[in-house]
Amino acid sequence: MSSPRALPSYLKGLLPLLVLFPLALLPAACKPSVDGTPDAPSTTQAAEVAGIDGDRLLRDISVLAHDSMEGRRTGTPGAERSRTFLLQEFPARGLQPLGGGWTSAFQFEGRGDAGTMEGLNVLGWIEGSEHPDRYIVVTAHYDHLGLRDDETYNGADDNASGTAALLALAGWFSENRPSHSLLFIALDAEEMGLQGARAFVADAPIPLESVAVNVNLDMVSRSEAGELYAAGTYHYPFLLSVVEAVAGRSEITLLTGHDSPDLPAGDDWTMSSDHGPFHEAGVPFLYFGVEDHAGYHQPSDVFEDITPEFYIRAVDTIRDVILTLDREGIPPR
C-alpha cells in the first residue's frame, strides 16, 4: 500500500530455477513432501475452504515474497523476476491476453533524481458468458520497496498477498465462468505513486464506462484479529448490501469503513492504493485490506509472519464478494 500511510547481489542463477521450477525456491515449510502431499502452513484449513486452492495460494505468496525477488522494486531485476513468474502463471490459470499481449508498458517521472522510469502492468481476462462487454476489474500491485541499506523489504503482505490472491481468483473463475467479463491486472509502481493504476486509467484498453466495479487487493494476508476491511461503500452505497451479505457467511470478520473524508489523516483509504485512480475516474471500487501491522513497510513483512488460515479465508471471502456481484448484477453507472 502506498500513501497516505506513512512510509516508514542480484542472484542471476535463480531466474531459470524460478521460471522452470518455482517450488524449488520455497521455504522448506511450503515445499511438497516426498510423497507429493503439500506441507504448507494450514493445509487442513485450505482443504476446508471451498473453491480456493489454499496450498497453491501459500506457495505463490512465498515465491513472490522470497529473498530472490529482492523486494520487487519497480525497474529492478527483482521486479523483472516477479513479472516473469506472473507471465508464467497468468496463462496457467486460464487467463487470455488482453488485446495485443500480456503486458502494458508505461513511463512516469520517478521521485527525487530518478528521472523517467518505466513500469509494466500484466493483464489477462476471462470473457463473461452473459455480459461480455461489462467488466469487473480485479487489481493488485506486485511491486514493493526493494533493497534498502542492505536489507530486503520482501513485502509479503504488501503486496505479494494481493498478487497471489489475484492468481487464485483467476484460476477459480476460469473454471467457474462468470457472467461479467473479469479483467485481472497485476499493477506496477504502486509504491511510487499509484503509477500503474494511473497509466491504466489514462489509457485503458477497454472503455472505462464498461467497468462496473474495481476490486482492489492490497495487504490481505496478515491479521491476528482475523479482520479484513472492504472500503468503498461510503462512496458507493449500492455495494454495501453485497458486502454485508457476504460478511454474514464469511469465516473471517469482514468490516466496512476507512473510506470517509471526515476520518483522521491516514484513516481514510480512499486514495491509499490502486483503487484511487479508478475512483477519480468515476469507477466504483471495493478495496480489500487489513489495518497496519508491525511489518508494514518494514523488512519484517515476510512470508513467515503472515496469518495463513486468515489469508486463505480472506481470499475466499473476496471470491464470494466478486461472485455475488457477478450473479446479482451491478447497476449501470
PAZATI-687473 format. One record per residue: residue in three letters; x, y, z of N, C-alpha, C, CB in turn. Coordinates in steps of 0.1 Angstrom, whole numbers, m for minus. Last residue first. Glycine has a CB too. Layout:
R   type   neast   nnorth     nup   caeast   canorth    caup   ceast   cnorth     cup   cbeast   cbnorth    cbup
R    Ala       X        Y       Z        X         Y       Z       X        Y       Z        X         Y       Z
...
This chain:
R   type   neast   nnorth     nup   caeast   canorth    caup   ceast   cnorth     cup   cbeast   cbnorth    cbup
R    Arg    m237       24    m144     m233        38    m139    m239       49    m147     m217        39    m139
R    Pro    m260       m2    m137     m253         6    m146    m249       20    m140     m261         8    m159
R    Pro    m256      m24    m108     m264       m13    m115    m255       m5    m125     m270        m3    m105
R    Ile    m248      m57    m113     m243       m44    m108    m250      m33    m116     m227       m44    m111
R    Gly    m258      m90    m102     m259       m79    m111    m254      m66    m105     m273       m77    m116
R    Glu    m256     m113     m89     m268      m105     m86    m269      m92     m95     m267      m100     m72
R    Arg    m233     m124    m100     m246      m131    m101    m258     m122     m99     m246      m143     m91
R    Asp    m212     m106     m94     m214      m111    m108    m228     m117    m109     m204      m121    m111
R    Leu    m214     m102     m67     m216       m91     m76    m219      m96     m90     m203       m82     m76
R    Thr    m208     m128     m59     m221      m122     m56    m224     m110     m65     m222      m118     m41
R    Leu    m182     m131     m68     m192      m139     m73    m206     m134     m71     m191      m153     m67
R    Ile    m170     m111     m52     m170      m110     m67    m180     m118     m73     m156      m114     m72
R    Val    m175     m122     m26     m180      m109     m30    m180     m107     m45     m170       m98     m24
R    Asp    m161     m147     m28     m176      m147     m26    m182     m133     m30     m179      m150     m12
R    Arg    m135     m138     m30     m141      m145     m41    m156     m145     m40     m136      m160     m41
R    Ile    m132     m127      m5     m132      m118     m16    m138     m125     m29     m117      m114     m19
R    Thr    m133     m152       9     m144      m142      11    m144     m132       0     m141      m134      25
R    Asp    m110     m164       0     m123      m170      m3    m134     m160      m1     m125      m183       5
R    Val     m92     m146      11      m93      m147      m3    m106     m154      m7      m81      m155      m9
R    Ala     m97     m152      39      m99      m138      33    m100     m138      18      m87      m129      37
R    Arg     m89     m178      41     m103      m175      42    m106     m161      37     m107      m176      57
R    Ile     m61     m175      37      m69      m184      28     m84     m180      29      m67      m198      32
R    Tyr     m55     m157      58      m53      m154      45     m61     m162      35      m38      m155      41
R    Phe     m61     m172      82      m69      m160      79     m67     m156      64      m64      m148      87
R    Glu     m42     m192      79      m56      m195      79     m64     m183      76      m60      m201      93
R    Pro     m17     m176      79      m21      m184      68     m36     m188      68      m14      m197      68
R    Thr      m6     m146      83      m16      m154      91     m22     m164      81      m26      m145      98
R    Ile      29     m140      79       15      m139      75       7     m148      84       14      m142      60
R    Asp      56     m145      86       47      m137      96      33     m135      91       54      m124      99
R    Glu      69     m157      66       68      m164      78      58     m158      88       81      m166      85
R    Phe      71     m137      46       61      m148      45      59     m155      58       66      m158      35
R    Val      74     m104      61       79      m117      55      69     m127      55       92      m122      62
R    Asp      82      m76      70       70       m81      63      74      m93      54       64       m69      54
R    Ser     105      m67      82       98       m78      88      85      m82      82       95       m74     103
R    Pro     114      m44      69      119       m57      65     112      m69      71      134       m58      68
R    Gln      83      m25      64       95       m29      72     101      m42      66       91       m30      87
R    His      57      m18      57       69       m11      51      81      m13      59       66         4      50
R    Tyr      45      m34      84       41       m25      73      53      m17      69       29       m16      77
R    Gly      48      m51     106       56       m53      94      54      m43      83       54       m67      89
R    Ala      29      m44     125       43       m41     128      52      m43     116       48       m50     139
R    His       2      m31     105        7       m40     115      22      m37     116        5       m55     111
R    Asp     m29      m15      94      m14       m15      95     m10      m25     107       m8        m1      98
R    Glu     m57      m36      85      m51       m24      91     m36      m26      92      m57       m21     104
R    Val     m61      m51      52      m60       m52      67     m55      m38      72      m52       m64      72
R    Gly     m84      m48      24      m71       m48      30     m72      m49      45      m64       m35      27
R    Phe    m100      m42      m6      m98       m51       5     m84      m50      11     m102       m65       0
R    Tyr    m121      m19     m20     m107       m21     m16    m107      m30      m4     m100        m8     m14
R    Leu    m143      m14     m46     m141       m21     m33    m127      m24     m31     m150       m33     m31
R    Phe    m155       13     m66     m145         4     m61    m148       m3     m48     m131        11     m60
R    Pro    m167       28     m96     m169        23     m82    m158       13     m78     m183        17     m81
R    Val    m151       53    m114     m154        39    m114    m156       34     m99     m142        31    m121
R    Gly    m144       80    m117     m158        77    m115    m161       62    m115     m165        83    m126
R    Ala    m117       85    m116     m123        84    m129    m138       81    m129     m116        74    m138
R    Glu    m112       83     m89     m111        96     m95    m117       96    m109      m97       100     m96
R    His    m114       55     m88     m124        63     m81    m124       77     m87     m121        64     m66
R    Phe     m91       48    m101     m104        43    m107    m115       52    m101     m106        28    m103
R    Pro     m71       59     m84      m73        64     m98     m86       60    m104      m61        60    m107
R    Gly     m76       42     m61      m78        56     m61     m80       62     m75      m66        62     m55
R    His     m70       15     m62      m84        18     m65     m86       34     m66      m93        13     m54
R    Asp     m43       14     m53      m46        15     m68     m60       17     m71      m41         3     m75
R    Ser     m44       33     m23      m39        22     m31     m45       24     m45      m42         8     m25
R    Ser     m55       55     m10      m43        49      m4     m37       38     m13      m46        44       9
R    Met     m77       70     m13      m67        72     m23     m54       65     m19      m64        87     m25
R    Thr     m93       61       8      m99        63      m5     m89       64     m16     m108        75      m5
R    Trp     m88       56      35      m80        48      25     m85       51      11      m81        34      28
R    Asp     m85       74      62      m93        74      50     m85       68      39      m99        88      46
R    Asp     m65       76      81      m75        66      83     m85       64      71      m83        69      95
R    Gly     m49       97      74      m43        83      73     m53       72      75      m33        82      84
R    Ala     m64      120      96      m55       118      85     m49      104      85      m43       128      86
R    Pro     m97      109     106      m84       115     108     m75      111      97      m78       110     122
R    Leu    m126      112      84     m118       105      93    m105      112      95     m115        91      87
R    Asp    m142      124      66     m142       131      79    m133      123      89     m156       132      84
R    Pro    m142      109      43     m133       120      43    m133      127      57     m138       130      33
R    Ser    m142       73      46     m149        86      48    m140       98      49     m158        85      60
R    Asp    m131       48      47     m134        54      33    m141       67      34     m141        45      25
R    His    m130       30      68     m118        36      62    m120       42      49     m107        25      61
R    Gly    m156        5      61     m150        17      68    m138       21      61     m148        14      82
R    Thr    m166      m29      71     m166       m18      62    m160       m5      69     m180       m14      56
R    Leu    m153      m62      76     m158       m49      81    m158      m39      69     m149       m44      92
R    Leu    m154      m95      83     m154       m86      72    m161      m73      76     m161       m92      59
R    Thr    m138     m119     100     m146      m107     102    m144      m97      91     m142      m101     116
R    Ile    m142     m151      84     m134      m141      90    m144     m129      93     m123      m137      81
R    Glu    m161     m167      72     m154      m173      83    m144     m163      89     m148      m186      79
R    Ser    m192     m152      61     m177      m154      60    m172     m160      73     m171      m140      57
R    Arg    m218     m146      61     m215      m160      60    m200     m163      59     m221      m166      47
R    Gly    m220     m119      65     m228      m127      73    m225     m142      72     m242      m125      70
R    Ala    m204     m108      45     m199      m108      58    m207     m117      67     m200       m94      64
R    Val    m222     m111      23     m210      m119      24    m204     m120      38     m199      m115      14
R    Ala    m240      m90      30     m244      m104      28    m233     m114      29     m251      m105      15
R    Glu    m223      m68      31     m230       m72      43    m235      m87      42     m241       m63      47
R    Val    m216      m66       4     m206       m68      14    m212      m73      27     m198       m55      17
R    Val    m241      m61      m7     m233       m73     m11    m223      m76      m1     m226       m70     m25
R    Ser    m249      m37       4     m257       m49       7    m249      m62       3     m270       m48      m1
R    Leu    m229      m19      m5     m230       m22       9    m238      m35      11     m236       m11      17
R    Leu    m230       m9     m30     m221       m21     m28    m223      m27     m14     m207       m18     m31
R    Phe    m244       14     m30     m251         2     m36    m243      m11     m34     m253         4     m51
R    Pro    m228       34     m21     m236        27     m11    m243       14     m17     m247        36      m6
R    Tyr    m199       44     m26     m208        37     m35    m217       28     m26     m200        28     m45
R    His    m186       57      m5     m187        64     m18    m198       57     m27     m174        65     m24
R    Tyr    m189       37      15     m193        51      18    m195       59       5     m182        58      26
R    Thr    m177       15       3     m192        15       4    m197       29       8     m197         5      14
R    Gly    m150       15       5     m156        19      m7    m171       21      m7     m153        10     m18
R    Ala    m133      m13      19     m135         1      18    m142        5       5     m122         9      20
R    Ala    m134      m39      39     m139       m36      25    m142      m21      25     m151       m45      21
R    Tyr    m110      m55      59     m118       m43      56    m122      m43      41     m111       m30      60
R    Leu    m107      m82      81     m105       m77      67    m115      m66      65     m106       m88      56
R    Glu     m94      m98     109     m103       m88     104     m98      m83      90     m103       m76     113
R    Gly     m81     m114     127      m90      m120     118     m99     m111     111      m98      m131     124
R    Ala     m62     m105     144      m76      m104     149     m86     m110     139      m79       m89     150
R    Glu     m39     m109     130      m41      m118     142     m55     m117     147      m31      m114     153
R    Ser     m34     m107      98      m43      m101     108     m45     m112     119      m57       m97     102
R    Arg     m24     m107      66      m18      m107      80     m27     m100      89       m4      m100      79
R    Ser     m32     m106      40      m27      m119      45     m23     m119      59      m16      m123      37
R    Val     m37      m84      24      m49       m92      27     m45     m105      35      m57       m96      15
R    Met     m27      m59       7      m25       m63      21     m37      m71      27      m22       m51      30
R    Asp     m49      m53     m16      m36       m48     m12     m35      m50       4      m35       m32     m15
R    Leu     m70      m54     m43      m65       m62     m32     m51      m57     m28      m64       m77     m36
R    Asn    m100      m40     m56      m85       m39     m54     m81      m46     m42      m81       m24     m53
R    Val    m122      m41     m80     m120       m48     m68    m104      m48     m66     m126       m62     m68
R    Asn    m142      m18     m97     m128       m22     m95    m128      m29     m81     m119       m10     m96
R    Val    m171      m22    m117     m165       m20    m104    m151      m25    m104     m173       m28     m93
R    Ala    m177      m20    m145     m188       m19    m135    m182      m16    m121     m196       m32    m134
R    Val    m165       m6    m172     m161       m11    m160    m171       m9    m149     m147        m5    m155
R    Ser    m173        9    m194     m178        m5    m193    m173      m13    m181     m172       m13    m205
R    Glu    m162       33    m192     m176        32    m188    m181       18    m188     m184        41    m198
R    Leu    m136       28    m202     m138        29    m187    m153       28    m183     m132        42    m182
R    Pro    m132        5    m228     m138        17    m223    m141       17    m208     m152        19    m231
R    Ile     m99      m10    m226     m114       m12    m227    m120        2    m223     m119       m23    m218
R    Pro     m74       m2    m222      m76       m10    m234     m91      m13    m236      m68       m22    m234
R    Ala     m68       31    m210      m74        18    m208     m76       11    m221      m87        19    m200
R    Asp     m51       53    m202      m51        47    m215     m56       33    m214      m36        47    m221
R    Ala     m56       61    m176      m54        71    m186     m54       66    m200      m40        78    m184
R    Val     m58       37    m162      m70        45    m163     m68       56    m174      m72        52    m149
R    Phe     m31       28    m164      m42        20    m170     m54       29    m172      m45         8    m160
R    Ala     m17       48    m151      m14        46    m165     m26       38    m171       m1        38    m167
R    Arg     m27       46    m125      m29        58    m132     m27       56    m147      m19        69    m127
R    Ala     m17       20    m119      m32        23    m120     m35       35    m128      m38        23    m106
R    Gly      10       25    m119        4        16    m128     m10       17    m130        7         2    m123
R    Gln      13       45     m99       16        48    m113      10       38    m123       31        49    m115
R    Leu      11       51     m72       m1        45     m79       1       46     m94      m14        52     m75
R    Gly      36       60     m63       25        69     m65      14       64     m73       31        81     m72
R    Met      53       39     m59       59        51     m64      48       62     m68       67        48     m77
R    Glu      39       17     m53       47        23     m42      53       36     m46       58        13     m37
R    Glu      30        9     m78       21        14     m68      28       22     m57       12         3     m62
R    Ala      45       m3     m99       48        11     m94      37       17     m85       50        20    m106
R    Asp      21      m24    m116       34       m20    m112      34       m6    m106       44       m21    m125
R    Leu      m5      m48    m111       m1       m34    m114      13      m32    m109      m11       m24    m108
R    Ala     m21      m72    m127      m11       m71    m117      m4      m57    m120       m1       m83    m117
R    Ile     m55      m75    m133      m43       m67    m136     m34      m67    m124      m47       m53    m139
R    Phe     m81      m91    m149      m71       m92    m138     m59      m85    m142      m68      m107    m135
R    Leu    m114      m88    m157     m101       m84    m161     m92      m84    m148     m101       m69    m167
R    Leu    m142     m106    m165     m133      m103    m154    m119     m100    m160     m132      m115    m144
R    Ser    m175     m101    m177     m161      m103    m180    m152      m99    m168     m156       m96    m193
R    His    m202     m116    m160     m195      m105    m165    m181     m109    m169     m195       m93    m154
R    Ser    m206     m143    m153     m215      m137    m162    m209     m125    m168     m228      m134    m155
R    Pro    m177     m166    m152     m186      m156    m147    m195     m150    m157     m177      m144    m141
R    Arg    m170     m200    m150     m171      m189    m158    m181     m178    m153     m175      m193    m172
R    Asn    m150     m215    m133     m164      m212    m130    m167     m199    m137     m166      m211    m114
R    Glu    m124     m216    m141     m131      m229    m140    m145     m227    m137     m124      m238    m130
R    Ser    m117     m190    m139     m116      m196    m152    m122     m210    m153     m101      m197    m155
R    Phe    m121     m185    m112     m131      m181    m121    m129     m186    m135     m131      m165    m122
R    Trp     m98     m198    m101     m111      m202     m98    m122     m198    m108     m115      m197     m84
R    Gly     m77     m183    m113      m78      m198    m115     m92     m203    m112      m68      m205    m107
R    Ala     m82     m158    m103      m82      m160    m118     m84     m175    m120      m69      m155    m124
R    Leu     m78     m162     m76      m91      m158     m81     m92     m161     m96      m94      m144     m78
R    Ala     m51     m168     m76      m60      m178     m71     m74     m175     m76      m60      m178     m55
R    Leu     m40     m143     m85      m38      m156     m93     m48     m166     m89      m24      m161     m91
R    Leu     m48     m126     m65      m53      m124     m78     m51     m136     m87      m45      m112     m85
R    Ala     m33     m137     m44      m48      m138     m43     m54     m136     m57      m54      m127     m34
R    Ala      m8     m128     m52      m11      m143     m51     m26     m145     m51       m4      m149     m39
R    Thr     m13     m101     m49       m9      m106     m62     m12     m121     m62        6      m103     m65
R    Gly     m18      m98     m22      m28       m94     m31     m25     m100     m45      m29       m79     m33
R    Ser       7     m107     m11       m5      m113      m7     m16     m110     m18      m10      m108       6
R    Ala      27      m90     m20       27      m104     m26      14     m110     m23       38      m112     m20
R    Asn      29      m63     m15       16       m69     m17      17      m82     m25        8       m59     m24
R    Asp      24      m68      17       23       m56       9      33      m58      m3       26       m43      17
R    Asp      30      m93      29       16       m88      29      14      m77      19       13       m83      43
R    Ala      57      m93      19       48      m105      18      34     m100      19       51      m114      30
R    Gly      80      m75      14       66       m72      10      57      m84       9       66       m64      m2
R    Asn     108      m76      17      101       m86       9      87      m83       6      102       m99      17
R    Tyr     133      m57      17      119       m54      20     110      m64      12      115       m39      18
R    Thr     164      m65      28      154       m68      18     140      m65      23      155       m82      13
R    Glu     192      m43      34      181       m51      39     171      m53      28      174       m45      51
R    Asp     211      m25      27      215       m39      27     204      m48      34      227       m40      36
R    Asp     196       m1      24      206        m3      35     209      m18      38      201         4      48
R    Arg     171      m18       7      174        m5      14     184       m8      25      161         2      19
R    Leu     155      m32     m21      166       m33     m11     169      m19      m6      178       m39     m18
R    Gly     119      m30     m24      132       m34     m29     142      m35     m18      137       m24     m39
R    Leu      92      m23     m21      102       m13     m18     116      m17     m22      102        m9      m4
R    His      71      m37     m47       73       m33     m33      85      m24     m32       75       m45     m24
R    Asp      46      m47     m71       59       m41     m67      59      m39     m52       61       m28     m75
R    Tyr      21      m56     m77       31       m66     m75      45      m60     m71       33       m75     m87
R    His     m12      m47     m68        2       m43     m72      12      m53     m68        5       m29     m67
R    Ala     m42      m58     m82      m33       m59     m71     m19      m55     m76      m32       m74     m65
R    Thr     m76      m59     m93      m63       m54     m94     m55      m57     m81      m63       m38     m96
R    Val    m102      m67    m114      m96       m71    m102     m81      m67    m103      m97       m86    m100
R    Val    m131      m54    m128     m116       m53    m129    m110      m56    m115     m112       m39    m134
R    Ile    m157      m66    m144     m153       m64    m131    m137      m65    m132     m158       m75    m121
R    Tyr    m174      m52    m173     m162       m58    m167    m162      m55    m151     m149       m52    m173
R    Arg    m193      m59    m201     m192       m53    m188    m182      m60    m180     m206       m52    m181
R    Asp    m194      m75    m223     m190       m61    m225    m190      m53    m212     m198       m54    m236
R    Pro    m205      m99    m217     m191       m99    m220    m185      m85    m222     m189      m106    m233
R    His    m226     m111    m199     m224       m96    m201    m209      m95    m205     m227       m89    m188
R    Glu    m226     m139    m201     m239      m131    m203    m236     m117    m206     m248      m133    m192
R    Ser    m200     m148    m197     m210      m156    m205    m222     m148    m209     m213      m168    m197
R    Gly    m170     m129    m201     m182      m132    m194    m192     m139    m203     m189      m120    m189
R    Glu    m136     m139    m205     m148      m133    m211    m161     m138    m204     m149      m137    m226
R    Ile    m110     m130    m185     m119      m141    m188    m132     m134    m193     m122      m149    m174
R    Trp     m76     m117    m190      m90      m116    m188     m98     m129    m190      m96      m106    m197
R    Gly     m47      m99    m179      m53      m111    m185     m68     m110    m182      m47      m124    m180
R    Leu     m16      m80    m177      m31       m81    m178     m35      m94    m184      m36       m69    m187
R    Val       7      m62    m159        5       m75    m165     m10      m77    m165       12       m87    m157
R    Asn      26      m32    m164       14       m39    m159      13      m52    m166        2       m31    m160
R    Leu      57      m19    m159       50       m28    m168      38      m35    m160       59       m39    m173
R    Gly      74       13    m161       68         2    m154      60       m7    m164       58         7    m144
R    Glu     103       34    m163       93        26    m170      87       15    m161       99        19    m182
R    Met     111       68    m156      111        54    m153     101       47    m161      109        51    m138
R    Thr     131       97    m157      120        89    m163     121       74    m160      118        93    m178
R    Gly     146      104    m124      143       106    m138     131       98    m143      156       103    m146
R    Ala     154      104     m98      153        91    m105     151       93    m120      142        83     m99
R    Asp     157      123     m79      165       124     m91     165      111    m100      180       128     m88
R    Gly     125      122     m67      138       127     m65     145      129     m78      146       117     m56
R    Arg     106       97     m84      107       107     m74     122      110     m72      102       101     m60
R    Gly     101       95    m120      104        90    m107     106      101     m97      116        81    m108
R    Glu      75       99    m142       87       106    m136      89      101    m122       84       121    m136
R    Phe      68       71    m163       64        81    m154      77       87    m148       56        75    m142
R    Gln      54       49    m188       65        57    m183      60       67    m173       73        64    m194
R    Phe      44       15    m194       41        30    m192      54       36    m187       29        31    m183
R    Ala      33      m14    m211       43        m6    m206      39        8    m204       56        m7    m215
R    Ser      16      m42    m205       13       m29    m210      24      m20    m203       m1       m24    m207
R    Thr      14      m77    m214       19       m66    m206      16      m53    m213       34       m67    m205
R    Trp       3      m97    m231        1       m98    m216       5      m86    m208        9      m110    m212
R    Gly     m13      m83    m261       m4       m91    m253      m7      m91    m238       10       m87    m256
R    Gly     m32      m68    m275      m20       m72    m281     m11      m80    m273      m13       m60    m285
R    Gly     m60      m78    m258      m56       m71    m269     m43      m76    m275      m54       m56    m265
R    Leu     m50      m97    m231      m59       m86    m235     m53      m78    m246      m62       m77    m223
R    Pro     m47     m133    m230      m41      m119    m231     m52     m109    m236      m29      m120    m241
R    Gln     m67     m152    m206      m63      m149    m220     m57     m135    m221      m76      m149    m229
R    Leu     m62     m176    m180      m65      m162    m185     m61     m161    m199      m57      m152    m177
R    Gly     m56     m200    m167      m68      m199    m177     m71     m186    m182      m79      m205    m170
R    Arg     m34     m201    m153      m46      m200    m145     m58     m198    m154      m45      m188    m136
R    Ala     m14     m201    m172      m16      m214    m164     m29     m213    m156       m4      m216    m155
R    Pro     m14     m174    m180      m20      m184    m189     m22     m198    m181      m11      m187    m201
R    Phe      m2     m165    m154      m14      m159    m160     m21     m169    m170      m12      m146    m167
R    Glu      23     m177    m149       11      m181    m142      m2     m176    m148       12      m176    m128
R    Gln      43     m165    m164       41      m179    m165      28     m183    m160       53      m186    m157
R    Leu      40     m139    m157       37      m142    m171      37     m157    m173       48      m136    m179
R    Leu      48     m141    m130       34      m138    m133      30     m141    m148       31      m123    m131
R    Phe      75     m146    m133       67      m156    m126      52     m154    m130       68      m155    m111
R    Thr      83     m122    m145       84      m135    m152      76     m146    m147       99      m139    m152
R    Arg      78     m105    m124       70      m104    m136      71     m117    m144       73       m92    m144
R    Ser      99     m113    m107       85      m115    m103      75     m114    m114       81      m105     m92
R    Arg     120     m104    m123      119      m118    m119     104     m121    m115      129      m122    m108
R    Glu     116      m77    m124      116       m85    m136     114     m100    m133      129       m83    m144
R    Ala     120      m71     m97      107       m68    m103     106      m76    m116      105       m53    m106
R    Gly     147      m78     m95      138       m85     m87     123      m83     m93      138       m80     m73
R    Pro     160      m59    m112      160       m73    m116     149      m81    m108      173       m79    m115
R    Thr     138      m30    m112      150       m37    m108     149      m52    m113      150       m37     m92
R    Gly     115      m15    m118      127       m12    m126     140      m20    m122      130         2    m125
R    Thr     101      m15     m86      100       m12    m100     113       m9    m106       90         0    m102
R    Arg     112      m41     m63      111       m26     m66     110      m24     m81      123       m19     m60
R    Arg     111      m67     m52      103       m64     m63     101      m49     m66       89       m69     m61
R    Gly     127      m78     m31      117       m67     m28     109      m62     m39      124       m56     m21
R    Glu     142      m99     m42      148       m86     m38     138      m75     m36      158       m82     m48
R    Met     135     m124     m49      128      m113     m56     133      m99     m53      113      m114     m53
R    Ser     149     m140     m32      154      m139     m46     147     m128     m54      153      m152     m53
R    Asp     134     m140      m9      145      m131      m9     151     m130     m24      157      m137      m1
R    His      99     m142     m17      112      m148     m15     123     m138     m16      114      m160     m24
R    Ala      73     m134     m23       80      m127     m12      93     m133      m8       71      m128       1
R    Leu      66     m151     m44       67      m136     m46      74     m129     m35       53      m131     m48
R    Val      67     m176     m30       75      m173     m42      77     m158     m44       69      m179     m55
R    Ser      47     m172     m11       61      m174      m7      71     m173     m18       62      m189      m1
R    Ile      24     m169     m27       29      m158     m19      43     m160     m14       20      m155      m7
R    Asp      23     m195     m38       25      m183     m47      30     m171     m39       12      m180     m54
R    Arg      19     m212     m16       31      m214     m24      34     m201     m32       30      m226     m34
R    Leu      m6     m203      m9        5      m201       0      18     m203      m7        4      m211      12
R    Leu     m21     m211     m31      m21      m197     m27      m9     m194     m18      m34      m193     m20
R    Arg     m19     m238     m30      m12      m231     m41     m11     m216     m38      m20      m234     m54
R    Asp     m34     m243      m7      m20      m247      m7     m12     m240     m18      m19      m262     m10
R    Gly     m59     m233     m13      m51      m227      m3     m37     m231      m3      m57      m230      10
R    Asp     m78     m228     m38      m67      m237     m36     m58     m231     m26      m60      m242     m49
R    Ile    m112     m220     m33      m98      m215     m33     m88     m226     m30      m96      m203     m24
R    Gly    m135     m240     m30     m131      m232     m42    m117     m228     m42     m140      m220     m42
R    Ala    m140     m240       4     m145      m244      m9    m140     m235     m19     m160      m245      m9
R    Val    m118     m249      28     m123      m237      21    m127     m241       7     m113      m225      21
R    Glu    m106     m271      37     m119      m269      42    m126     m257      34     m119      m265      57
R    Ala     m80     m271      28      m89      m281      22    m104     m278      26      m85      m295      27
R    Ala     m69     m251      43      m70      m249      29     m80     m259      23      m57      m251      22
R    Gln     m68     m263      68      m78      m252      66     m80     m250      51      m73      m239      73
R    Thr     m47     m280      62      m61      m286      66     m71     m275      64      m60      m291      80
R    Thr     m26     m264      58      m32      m271      46     m45     m277      50      m22      m281      41
R    Ser     m11     m246      75      m26      m246      75     m32     m253      63      m31      m232      76
R    Pro      18     m243      55       10      m240      67      m5     m240      65       14      m226      72
R    Ala      24     m271      32       23      m256      35      15     m254      48       16      m249      24
R    Asp      29     m296      23       31      m294      37      31     m279      41       44      m300      41
R    Pro      13     m316      m1       18      m303       3      18     m302      18        9      m292      m3
R    Thr      24     m348     m10       14      m341      m3      19     m327       2       10      m349       9
R    Gly      45     m361     m22       37      m352     m31      26     m345     m23       31      m359     m42
R    Asp      61     m376      m7       50      m383     m13      41     m374     m21       42      m391      m3
R    Val      78     m357       3       83      m367      m6      72     m374     m14       92      m377       1
R    Ser      59     m326       3       67      m337       9      71     m347      m1       58      m343      21
R    Pro      64     m294     m12       56      m306     m11      65     m317      m4       52      m311     m25
R    Lys      73     m265       8       76      m275      m3      67     m287      m1       91      m278      m3
R    Cys      69     m249      30       59      m249      20      62     m258       8       58      m235      14
R    Ala      90     m251      47       77      m253      53      66     m254      42       73      m242      63
R    Ala     113     m243      33      110      m257      35      96     m260      40      120      m263      45
R    Pro     104     m217       9      109      m222      22     105     m236      25      104      m213      34
R    Leu     109     m222     m26      101      m220     m14     108     m224      m2       88      m228     m15
R    Leu     122     m228     m49      126      m216     m42     118     m214     m29      124      m204     m51
R    Ala     110     m249     m61      123      m251     m55     128     m239     m47      133      m254     m66
R    Leu      87     m240     m73       86      m246     m59     100     m248     m53       79      m260     m60
R    Pro      94     m232     m99       93      m222     m88      92     m228     m74       80      m214     m91
R    Phe     111     m242    m122      107      m249    m110     105     m240     m98      118      m260    m107
R    Leu     113     m223    m142      111      m237    m146     106     m245    m134      123      m243    m151
R    Val     116     m198    m130      107      m199    m142     103     m214    m144      114      m194    m154
R    Leu     135     m203    m110      122      m198    m107     112     m200    m118      123      m183    m104
R    Leu     157     m211    m125      151      m220    m115     137     m216    m111      160      m221    m102
R    Pro     163     m189    m139      158      m200    m146     152     m210    m137      169      m207    m154
R    Leu     171     m172    m116      160      m169    m125     155     m181    m133      164      m158    m135
R    Leu     193     m178    m100      180      m183     m96     168     m181    m106      176      m177     m83
R    Gly     215     m166    m110      214      m180    m112     200     m186    m108      224      m188    m104
R    Lys     215     m139    m102      212      m143    m115     208     m158    m117      223      m139    m124
R    Leu     207     m122     m78      210      m136     m78     206     m142     m92      203      m143     m67
R    Tyr     220      m91     m69      212       m97     m79     216     m112     m80      213       m90     m92
R    Ser     235      m98     m39      236       m92     m52     228     m100     m62      250       m91     m56
R    Pro      74       42      64       85        41      73      99       41      66       83        27      81
R    Leu      54       62      52       64        53      48      75       50      58       71        58      35
R    Ala      20       65      63       34        69      65      44       58      60       37        73      79
R    Arg      m6       65      39        0        58      51      15       63      51       m1        43      50
R    Pro     m19       75      17      m13        84      26      m8       78      39      m24        94      31
R    Ser       9       58      m1        4        69       7     m11       69       6        9        83       2
R    Ser       4       23      m7       12        35      m8       6       46       1       12        40     m22
R    Met       8      m12       0        0         0       0       9       12       0      m10         0      12
